[in-house]
């Protein structure tokens, strides 16, 4: 019985999970040296006999787990394992902490959006747009998806091409989630609030997609200022 259950679980794995597992084991076993470039998406797709979108999804998961990093126009490279301790913050204690979190985000995220507009790849744009689609669907059903909201902002930090931005966002995830939950509640109490905020996210995505760096920075700053105002002043 146990063998059949395990086989069934394996069969339920997506192709990208299967590729991720194999690459994960290869990296952990030392098959790839630190800073060694991985094969191209085309070569990996041929090796694993899957499509390139499957490979892109597997590579995204490897990046999310800090096992590889990308260089604009150069490909994906293996990280030096165990050389950097994760950044972390203490738990939110009160509203003052949440306000300070917004202050930090107002410095961090507009700069990340600006760099994302300058450095984004097609893969980066696909990640941002995927989160945006989830938000669009939720908005159409008068819901707010905090998970998709965070993923949108996190995907922009990844698109910046600077690991410090995405590492900071990872460390802030629980703090940001609290603000997004309260912000979502405030939006539901305001006529057209969800649609308005979805429009803000869409405008940020379009500026990044179109390479409008200054506009992306300004739109992200305006979005965060509006979010803070709705949360604390609305």
N, C-alpha and C positions, 0 to 999 in steps of 0.2 A: 504493500500500500504506500509506504513512504517513497519508494522509488517512483511510483506512478505520479504521486503528488509533485515530486521534484521535477519530473519530466514535464508535467503539465505547466508548472510555473515557468520552466525554461521556454516552453512553446509560447507562453503569453508575453514574453519579452519582445519589445519592439526591435527592429533591425538596428536602430541607432544605439539601443542599450547593449546589444550584442557586440557591436563595433567598439563602443565605449569600454566595455569590460575587457576586450582583448587588448586595446591600446593602453588601458589603465594597467593591466598586468605587465605589459611590455615595458612601460615606463618605470614601474615600481621594481621590476626585476633588473633594471640597468641595461636593457636592450638598447636604449637610447641614452647617449651621454648628455649631461647638463648643457644647455644651450645648443644642442644638436637640432637641426631643422628636420621636421617630420616630412615624409613624402607629400607631394602635392595632393589636393583633393582628387584630381583625376587619377593619380596613381593609387591612392588609397581605395577609391571606388572600384578600380580594376582588381586590386588585391583581395578585397572583401566581397566582390561581386554584388555591389549595391549601387544605388544612385548617389549622385553628388549631394543632394539635399540630406540624405541619410548621414553622409560623412560630415557635413556641416553641423548637423545637430549633435553628433557624437563629439566633435571638436569643441562645440559650445559647452557641453557638459564637462569636458576636460578643463576648459578655461575656468568654468565656475568653481571647480575644485582646486584651482590654482596649480594644476599640473603642467599646463602649457601657457604660453603667452604668444601674442601675435605682433608682428611688425608690419606696418602699412606697406603693402606691395611686395613683401618679402616672404610671407608665409607664417607657419606656426612652429614654435620652438619649445623644447623641453625645459622646464624650470629646474634650477638647482634645488633639490628636495631638502627640506629641513633647515634651511639657512635663515629663515626669517620668521619671527614669532608674529602671530596674528595681532592686529591692532584691536583694541577693545575699549569699551566705555562701561562705566557702572550703570546700574539701573536708574531709570527716571524716578525721581523722588517726589516731584511736585510740578506745578505749572511753570515755575521759574526755569526749571530744567528744560521743559519743552520749548519755552521761548528762546533759551540759549541754543537749543538744537536748531531752531529756525535761523538764528543769527549765523550759525556755522554753515548751514545749507545755503544761505544767501551769498556766502563767499565761494563755497565749493561748486555748486551746481551751475550757476551761470557760466563760470569758466569752463566747466566740463562740456556744456552745450556748445560753447564757442569752438572749443577744440574738436568736438565731434563733427561740427559742420565742416571743419577744415580737413579732417583725417578719416572720416567714416568710410567704411567699405560697404559693398553690397550686402555682405553678411551682417554687418552691424545694423544696417537699415532694416533688414528683415527681422532682426530681433526686436528693434524698437516698434516696428509696425505690427508685429504679432501681439505685443502687449496692448497696443492701441486698439486692435480689433476686438480684443476681449473687453476693453473698456467701452467701446462703441456698443457692443452687444448688451452689456450690463446697463448702460445708459438708456438704451431703447426699452429696457424692462424696468426702468426707474430704480435701478440698483447701483450701488457703488462697490467696485471690486478693489479693495485695498491691496490685494496681492498683485493684481495687474498694474495698479498705479505705481507700486514700488518697482515692479519689474521694468516699467517704462523708464523711470528715472535711473534705475541701475544700468539698463542697457545703454543709456546715453553716456554714463560714466565709462562703460567698457569701450564705447565708440570713440571716446576721447583719445584712446591710444596711450594713456598714462595710467599705469597700474595703481598709482597712489590714489587716484580718484575712485576707482572701483573698490579698492581695499577699504577706503574710508566709508563708502556707501555700505559695504558688507558689515562693517563694524557698527554702523548706525541703524541697521535694519530694524531692530526692535524699537528703537526710539522713534524712528520715522513712522513705523507702523501705528504707534499710539496716536501720533498727530493725524495720520490719514484716517484712522477710525473715527476720531472726533470730527474731523473735517467732513467726512462722508455723511455723518449724522446731520451736520449743519446744512449741507447741500440739499438734503431731502426735505428740509423745512423751508426752503426758499424756492419760490416758483421759478422754474427754468434753471435752477442752480446746477443740476447735473449736466444739462446740455451746454451750459456756459463753460463749465470747467473742461468738459470733453473738447470743446472748441479750442480752449487754450492749449491743451495737449496736442491737438491736431496741428495747430499753427507752429508749435515748437518743432514737431516732426518735419513739417514741410520746409521750415527754414534750414534744418540740419540736412535734409535730403537735397535741397537746392544749393547747399554750400554757402548760405548766407550767415556767416559767422557772427557778425555784429547783431543781426536781427535775432539769431538764436539765443545769444546772451541776454539781450534785452527782454525777449519774451519769457525766458526762464525766470529772470529776476521778477518781472511783473507777475508771473504766475505764483511764485512763492510769496511775494508780498501780499497778493490777493488772498492766498490761502491762509496766511497768518492773520490778516485782517478779519476774514470771515470767521476764523476760529476764536479770536480773542476780543474782537470788537463787534461782531455781528449779533 
